[in-house]
Amino acid sequence: MRYRVLALFLLTCLALPFAGQTDQWQRYKNDGGNFSALMPGQPTENVNGEGDKASHTIQLISGTIGYTVVYVSNSAEQPVNEETFKIYRDAFLKGLPQCNLVKEDSTSHPLQGYIGRWYRMSCDIGSVKMSFIGNLYWGKHYAYAVLAMFSGASQDPPEAEKFYNSFSVLGSSK
Protein backbone atom coordinates (compact mmCIF):
# COMPACT_ATOMS: atom_id res chain seq x y z
CA MET A 1 0.00 0.00 0.00
CA ARG A 2 2.85 2.42 0.77
CA TYR A 3 4.36 1.43 -2.57
CA ARG A 4 1.26 2.56 -4.40
CA VAL A 5 1.21 5.82 -2.46
CA LEU A 6 4.84 6.52 -3.35
CA ALA A 7 4.29 5.61 -6.99
CA LEU A 8 1.19 7.80 -7.12
CA PHE A 9 3.11 10.69 -5.56
CA LEU A 10 5.95 10.26 -8.03
CA LEU A 11 3.66 10.28 -11.01
CA THR A 12 1.72 13.27 -9.67
CA CYS A 13 4.88 15.21 -8.93
CA LEU A 14 6.41 14.55 -12.32
CA ALA A 15 3.20 15.30 -14.17
CA LEU A 16 3.29 18.85 -12.87
CA PRO A 17 5.12 21.38 -15.00
CA PHE A 18 8.31 22.68 -13.47
CA ALA A 19 6.82 26.09 -12.84
CA GLY A 20 9.09 28.79 -11.45
CA GLN A 21 8.46 29.84 -7.88
CA THR A 22 10.21 32.17 -5.50
CA ASP A 23 13.97 31.73 -5.15
CA GLN A 24 14.07 32.83 -1.50
CA TRP A 25 15.37 29.95 0.59
CA GLN A 26 13.68 29.58 3.94
CA ARG A 27 13.52 27.00 6.72
CA TYR A 28 10.34 24.97 6.39
CA LYS A 29 9.27 23.34 9.65
CA ASN A 30 6.79 20.45 9.86
CA ASP A 31 5.86 19.64 13.48
CA GLY A 32 3.70 16.65 12.53
CA GLY A 33 6.57 15.19 10.54
CA ASN A 34 9.14 16.11 13.20
CA PHE A 35 11.50 17.74 10.68
CA SER A 36 12.71 20.93 9.07
CA ALA A 37 14.55 21.65 5.81
CA LEU A 38 15.63 24.60 3.71
CA MET A 39 13.41 25.14 0.67
CA PRO A 40 13.28 27.86 -1.99
CA GLY A 41 9.62 28.64 -1.24
CA GLN A 42 6.56 27.33 0.55
CA PRO A 43 5.85 23.64 -0.23
CA THR A 44 2.51 21.87 -0.36
CA GLU A 45 1.60 18.81 1.69
CA ASN A 46 -0.51 15.86 0.59
CA VAL A 47 -1.60 13.00 2.84
CA ASN A 48 -2.35 9.52 1.51
CA GLY A 49 -3.99 6.98 3.81
CA GLU A 50 -4.90 7.21 7.49
CA GLY A 51 -3.19 6.72 10.86
CA ASP A 52 0.02 4.66 10.79
CA LYS A 53 -0.73 3.80 7.17
CA ALA A 54 -0.59 7.45 6.06
CA SER A 55 2.29 8.83 4.07
CA HIS A 56 2.83 12.56 3.89
CA THR A 57 4.37 14.16 0.84
CA ILE A 58 5.80 17.65 1.11
CA GLN A 59 6.85 19.03 -2.26
CA LEU A 60 7.97 22.17 -3.98
CA ILE A 61 8.95 22.66 -7.58
CA SER A 62 11.23 25.60 -8.25
CA GLY A 63 12.71 26.17 -11.67
CA THR A 64 13.74 22.77 -12.98
CA ILE A 65 14.19 21.08 -9.60
CA GLY A 66 11.60 19.27 -7.51
CA TYR A 67 12.19 19.13 -3.74
CA THR A 68 10.40 16.36 -1.86
CA VAL A 69 10.15 14.97 1.64
CA VAL A 70 8.01 11.88 2.08
CA TYR A 71 7.49 10.72 5.64
CA VAL A 72 5.58 8.06 7.50
CA SER A 73 5.13 8.16 11.27
CA ASN A 74 4.45 5.12 13.39
CA SER A 75 3.01 5.32 16.90
CA ALA A 76 4.65 2.01 17.88
CA GLU A 77 8.41 2.11 18.28
CA GLN A 78 10.32 0.46 15.43
CA PRO A 79 13.68 -1.24 15.80
CA VAL A 80 16.44 0.88 14.27
CA ASN A 81 18.91 -1.52 12.72
CA GLU A 82 20.28 -2.48 9.31
CA GLU A 83 17.70 -5.22 8.82
CA THR A 84 14.67 -2.93 9.28
CA PHE A 85 16.33 -0.16 7.26
CA LYS A 86 16.83 -2.56 4.34
CA ILE A 87 13.17 -3.58 4.48
CA TYR A 88 12.17 0.12 4.32
CA ARG A 89 14.68 0.88 1.54
CA ASP A 90 13.55 -2.08 -0.56
CA ALA A 91 9.87 -1.20 -0.12
CA PHE A 92 10.55 2.44 -1.07
CA LEU A 93 12.53 1.48 -4.18
CA LYS A 94 9.92 -1.10 -5.18
CA GLY A 95 7.36 1.71 -5.11
CA LEU A 96 9.35 3.43 -7.88
CA PRO A 97 9.24 0.76 -10.61
CA GLN A 98 10.25 3.17 -13.36
CA CYS A 99 13.47 3.99 -11.48
CA ASN A 100 16.81 2.20 -11.40
CA LEU A 101 19.18 2.46 -8.48
CA VAL A 102 22.44 3.94 -9.78
CA LYS A 103 24.35 4.42 -6.54
CA GLU A 104 23.96 3.82 -2.81
CA ASP A 105 26.41 5.41 -0.38
CA SER A 106 26.64 6.48 3.23
CA THR A 107 24.25 9.30 3.96
CA SER A 108 25.51 12.74 3.04
CA HIS A 109 23.95 14.11 6.22
CA PRO A 110 23.71 11.69 9.19
CA LEU A 111 20.96 12.13 11.78
CA GLN A 112 21.36 11.03 15.39
CA GLY A 113 19.13 8.05 16.18
CA TYR A 114 18.49 7.25 12.48
CA ILE A 115 19.99 4.90 9.94
CA GLY A 116 20.37 6.58 6.57
CA ARG A 117 21.84 6.20 3.11
CA TRP A 118 22.37 8.50 0.12
CA TYR A 119 20.91 7.42 -3.22
CA ARG A 120 21.05 8.28 -6.88
CA MET A 121 18.28 6.92 -9.07
CA SER A 122 17.67 7.21 -12.78
CA CYS A 123 13.99 7.28 -13.66
CA ASP A 124 12.22 7.14 -17.01
CA ILE A 125 9.08 9.23 -16.79
CA GLY A 126 7.49 8.92 -20.20
CA SER A 127 10.19 10.12 -22.58
CA VAL A 128 11.97 12.19 -19.92
CA LYS A 129 15.00 10.86 -18.04
CA MET A 130 14.96 12.16 -14.46
CA SER A 131 17.61 11.96 -11.75
CA PHE A 132 16.60 11.56 -8.12
CA ILE A 133 19.24 12.18 -5.47
CA GLY A 134 19.00 12.39 -1.72
CA ASN A 135 18.77 10.47 1.53
CA LEU A 136 16.51 7.84 3.05
CA TYR A 137 16.28 7.70 6.86
CA TRP A 138 14.83 5.14 9.27
CA GLY A 139 14.17 5.92 12.95
CA LYS A 140 12.14 4.74 15.95
CA HIS A 141 8.92 6.46 14.88
CA TYR A 142 9.64 8.08 11.50
CA ALA A 143 10.83 7.05 8.06
CA TYR A 144 11.88 9.78 5.60
CA ALA A 145 12.76 10.11 1.93
CA VAL A 146 14.46 13.46 1.25
CA LEU A 147 14.95 13.74 -2.50
CA ALA A 148 15.67 16.32 -5.17
CA MET A 149 14.49 15.55 -8.72
CA PHE A 150 15.72 17.11 -11.94
CA SER A 151 16.17 16.36 -15.63
CA GLY A 152 18.74 17.11 -18.25
CA ALA A 153 21.56 18.17 -15.95
CA SER A 154 25.10 17.00 -16.70
CA GLN A 155 25.99 17.89 -13.11
CA ASP A 156 23.94 17.76 -9.93
CA PRO A 157 22.43 21.15 -9.19
CA PRO A 158 24.04 22.63 -6.04
CA GLU A 159 20.53 23.53 -4.81
CA ALA A 160 19.71 19.82 -4.57
CA GLU A 161 22.53 19.17 -2.11
CA LYS A 162 21.69 22.35 -0.21
CA PHE A 163 18.16 20.99 0.26
CA TYR A 164 18.82 17.41 1.31
CA ASN A 165 21.78 18.32 3.52
CA SER A 166 19.68 20.91 5.38
CA PHE A 167 17.19 18.27 6.53
CA SER A 168 17.03 17.85 10.32
CA VAL A 169 14.72 16.22 12.83
CA LEU A 170 13.10 18.35 15.51
CA GLY A 171 13.19 15.70 18.22
CA SER A 172 15.88 13.02 17.80
CA SER A 173 14.25 10.81 20.44
CA LYS A 174 11.28 10.24 18.12
ChimeraX attribute file (.defattr): number of C-alpha atoms within 10 A of each C-alpha:
attribute: neighborCount
match mode: 1-to-1
recipient: residues
	/A:1	13
	/A:2	17
	/A:3	15
	/A:4	14
	/A:5	18
	/A:6	22
	/A:7	19
	/A:8	15
	/A:9	23
	/A:10	17
	/A:11	14
	/A:12	10
	/A:13	19
	/A:14	18
	/A:15	11
	/A:16	10
	/A:17	10
	/A:18	16
	/A:19	12
	/A:20	11
	/A:21	13
	/A:22	12
	/A:23	11
	/A:24	10
	/A:25	15
	/A:26	12
	/A:27	15
	/A:28	16
	/A:29	16
	/A:30	14
	/A:31	11
	/A:32	9
	/A:33	19
	/A:34	17
	/A:35	19
	/A:36	17
	/A:37	20
	/A:38	21
	/A:39	27
	/A:40	20
	/A:41	17
	/A:42	18
	/A:43	16
	/A:44	11
	/A:45	14
	/A:46	11
	/A:47	15
	/A:48	17
	/A:49	12
	/A:50	8
	/A:51	11
	/A:52	12
	/A:53	12
	/A:54	17
	/A:55	23
	/A:56	21
	/A:57	23
	/A:58	19
	/A:59	21
	/A:60	22
	/A:61	27
	/A:62	18
	/A:63	15
	/A:64	15
	/A:65	20
	/A:66	21
	/A:67	25
	/A:68	26
	/A:69	25
	/A:70	21
	/A:71	23
	/A:72	20
	/A:73	22
	/A:74	16
	/A:75	11
	/A:76	9
	/A:77	12
	/A:78	14
	/A:79	13
	/A:80	15
	/A:81	13
	/A:82	12
	/A:83	10
	/A:84	15
	/A:85	21
	/A:86	13
	/A:87	10
	/A:88	17
	/A:89	19
	/A:90	11
	/A:91	15
	/A:92	18
	/A:93	17
	/A:94	17
	/A:95	20
	/A:96	20
	/A:97	12
	/A:98	16
	/A:99	19
	/A:100	16
	/A:101	13
	/A:102	13
	/A:103	11
	/A:104	14
	/A:105	11
	/A:106	12
	/A:107	17
	/A:108	15
	/A:109	16
	/A:110	17
	/A:111	16
	/A:112	12
	/A:113	16
	/A:114	22
	/A:115	21
	/A:116	25
	/A:117	19
	/A:118	21
	/A:119	20
	/A:120	20
	/A:121	20
	/A:122	18
	/A:123	20
	/A:124	14
	/A:125	14
	/A:126	10
	/A:127	6
	/A:128	11
	/A:129	13
	/A:130	19
	/A:131	22
	/A:132	25
	/A:133	23
	/A:134	26
	/A:135	26
	/A:136	25
	/A:137	22
	/A:138	27
	/A:139	25
	/A:140	20
	/A:141	19
	/A:142	20
	/A:143	23
	/A:144	23
	/A:145	22
	/A:146	24
	/A:147	24
	/A:148	27
	/A:149	24
	/A:150	21
	/A:151	16
	/A:152	11
	/A:153	10
	/A:154	6
	/A:155	6
	/A:156	16
	/A:157	14
	/A:158	8
	/A:159	16
	/A:160	20
	/A:161	16
	/A:162	15
	/A:163	21
	/A:164	26
	/A:165	18
	/A:166	14
	/A:167	22
	/A:168	18
	/A:169	20
	/A:170	14
	/A:171	11
	/A:172	14
	/A:173	11
	/A:174	16
